[in-house]
Amino acid sequence: MRSILVHTGRDPQNGVRLDSAMEVARAREGHVTLLIDTPVDRFVTVDPYGGTYIAREALEAAVAEDDALAELFEGRLANDDVPFDVAKFETAPIEAMASAARLADLAVVSRGCGFAGDLAVEARCPVLVLPEDQPLRLPLASACIAWDGGDQSALALRSAVPLLAGCASVTVLTVSDEAAGGFPATDALRYLARHGIKAELVELQKGSSIEETLAREVARQGAQLLVMGAYGHSRVREFLFGGVTRYFLEDEAAPALLLAH
């Protein structure tokens, strides 16, 4: 994880995202890219006759504010020990992040951004989804991996290795009610062991739902990070019927998530 992309803005959670990105960069000798977006379409209006107009003054003011924000961050990070740059986009946040993530090893967003799940599907790198008030600190004391044997779980597991290095307690969680298939959990343990990560396997009996069963165990273990595949089922199905990804994205008590699709 040498190239770390972080969504940047003026929201109260920005400090958590930036601190977490810098923490990962220090641990992996990486580089941080701060993405600032000014979606032009927010300043476009259409009249009743089909004419299109740009609120030029408002757009220019927004661009000036973003320039000032970029200078603020450059001043803050200039004397830090992590190399960085600032990238500016004029598209919607999800489009900007997905585009910039093509050459990133990790994308960092907040749980409340509203597009974390979509980004996990659109981006070509894992997405670190952070709680509002808890930056990620390395090495981790405790981490959990939600394992169902599918391709998404395997990708998330491989992506998580740099964050799991030095973690005192790594637990692979499976729910016994899940359909059999895919890679067995013992393969996950062997893979982690080859990377010097000792992990324990915990098989859980399903309670009222898979997601609630996982959430109880994650809370019991005090995990700082939950690694999971994103949208093992279709997003439409999860929207209509609920699902593990949607549950943890909406659960304010959940720890940081590492999602991969």
N, C-alpha and C positions, 0 to 999 in steps of 0.2 A: 504494500500500500504506500507507494511513493508519491502518487498524484491524487490529492484530496480536494474535492470540489465541495464548497459550502455555500448554501443559499444565504445571502446577506441582505439585511434591511434595517429598518428602524424599530422593529417590533421588540417587545420586552424579552423575547426568547433568543434574540440574536447573540447575546453574550454567551449563552450556553452552547450554541452551535459553534461559535468561533473558538471558545475555549476547548471544546471537544476535538475539533479539527486540528488545532495546534498540538493537543496532547498526542493524537495519533501520529502526526507528522514528526514530533520529537522522538517518539518511540521507534518509528520506522525510518528515520532520516529522510522524511518526505518533504513535499512542496504543497502549499495550500493555495488554491485559487478561490478568490472571493467573487461570487457572481452577483451582480446588481442588475436588475431588469427594470426597464421602463416600457411597459406594453403600449405601443402607439395606438392600438385599437381602442384603448380607453378614452382617447381624445378625439375619436371620430364619431360624428353624428350624421344621421340621414334624415332629410326633411320629407314631408308628406309626398313630394313629387319625385322622390328618388334621388335627389341631389345629395352628394357627400361632401361634408365639410370637416376640416380639422381645426380643433380649438388650439390654434397655434401658440397663443400666449400661455395657455395652461401647459401645453406640451413643453415649451421652452423652459417654463418654471420648473417642471418636474425633472427635466434633464439637468438643469442647473443644480437642483437639490441632490440628484444622484452624483453629480461631479463633486459636490461638496462632501457627500458621504464617502466617496472613494478617497478623497484627500484626507478625511478624518481617519479612516482605517490605515491608510499608508503611513500617516504620522504615528499612529499607535503601534504599528508593527515594525516600523523601520529599524528600531533598536533591538528587536527580538532575535531569537536564535533560529527562527524558521524562515526559509525563503518563501516568498509569496508573490502573487500578482493579482490584479483586479481585471475581471472580464465584464463587459457591459453588453447587455442585449436589449432589443426593442420588441421582444415577443412576450407572450404570457409566461409565467414562471415555469409551468410544467414543460413547455416547449423549449425554453431557454436551458433549463437544467438537463433535459434529455439530450439536447444537442451538445452541450458542453461536456456531458458525461461520456461521450464516445471515446475520449482518451483520458478517462479518469479511472482510478482504481477503487474509489469510494466516493459516494455522494452523501452529504450530510444535510438533513432537514429536521424541522420540528414536527412533533406529532400533530400540532394544531394547524399546520400549513394548509391542509385541505387537499393536497395532491400527493401525499406520500405513497399511497397505494398505487396510484396511476404511474408515478415515477418508477416504482419498483418493477413495473411491467415494461415501461417504455425504455428505461435506461439499460445500458449494456454493462452495468457494474452494480455491485451490491449497494444498498441504500441503508444508511444508519439513521434511524428515526428516534429522536431524542425526546425525553420528557421536558416539560416546560421549565423546570427549575433544577435539573440535576445533570450537570455535565458528566461526560464519561471520563473516568480516571484509570490510567493504566499503571501497573498491571492490575487486572481485575481480581477481586477477591472471590467472586462466584459468578458463573455463567451457566445457562441452560440451553440445550439444543433440542428443539421440537422435531422429532424424527418420525416420518411415516413411510420411509423407504422409497419415496418418489424422487423424480429428477430434480424437483425444486428443492427438496431437503438436501440432496447431495450437493447441489450447487451452493446453497447457503452455507453448508458445512465447510466446503473447500474455501469459500470466500472469507470465512470467519477465522481461519488459522492465524493470520497476523495479529488479530485482536485477542486471541486466546493464549498467546505465548506468555508464559509466566503466571497464568491464572491459577490461583490456589485450589479452586474447586470447579471442575467441569462435569456437568451431568447431562447425559443423553436421555431424553424423556420419550417414552412411547406409551400409547394408550391402547390397551389390549383389545378394545372393541373395533379398532380400525381394521379395514379390509387388508388381508394379507397380500403381499406382493412387493415387487421392487427389491431394493437392497435390504438385507437384514441389518438390525441395529448393531450386531457384532462387527459387521464390515465398517461401520462408522467408527467404532472403538479402535479397530486396527488401523484405520486411516489416520486418526488423531495420534495414535502411538508412534506411527512412522515419522510424525512431525514433532515428536518429543512432548506431546500433550497427553497426560494421563487423565482418563475420563471414567466415570462410573455410569452404568446403565441402570435406569429405574423404570420398571414397567408398572404402569398405573391402570387400575380398574376404572372404566368409564363411569362417571357420575351422571348428572343430568345432561351434560354435553361434553364433547371433546375439549372445546375451548375452556370451559369452566374447570374441567379436571386439570388441564395444564396450568391454568392461572393459579389454582390453589397450591400446586406443587412449586411453581416458580416463586410465589410469595413465601411459602414455607422455607425455601432455601435462601431467601434473601438475594436472589440473583440480580446483578447489575445489568446483565445483558441477556436477551433471549434471541437465539438464532433460529430462523425459521424460513422455509420456502414461502414465497408470496403467491397466493391464489392458485393452490393446487387444483381447485375447481374454477370454473369460469367466474369472472367478476359479476356477470348478470345473475348467476345462481347465488353467489354470496350476497348480492344486494337484495335478492328476493327472499332468501331463506336463512341468511346469516352464514357465518363461517369463521374459521380460526383467524384468518388475516384481518378481516373486518373487525372482529371482536377485540383484538389486541391494539389495533389502530385507534379504536374508540375508548379503550379502557385507560382512564387517567391514572390508575394505580399501577399500570404495567411499567416495567423497566424499559431501558433503551432496547430497540429492536434492530436486528440486522436482517434485512429482507433481501431475497434474491429470487429472480424468476427466470 
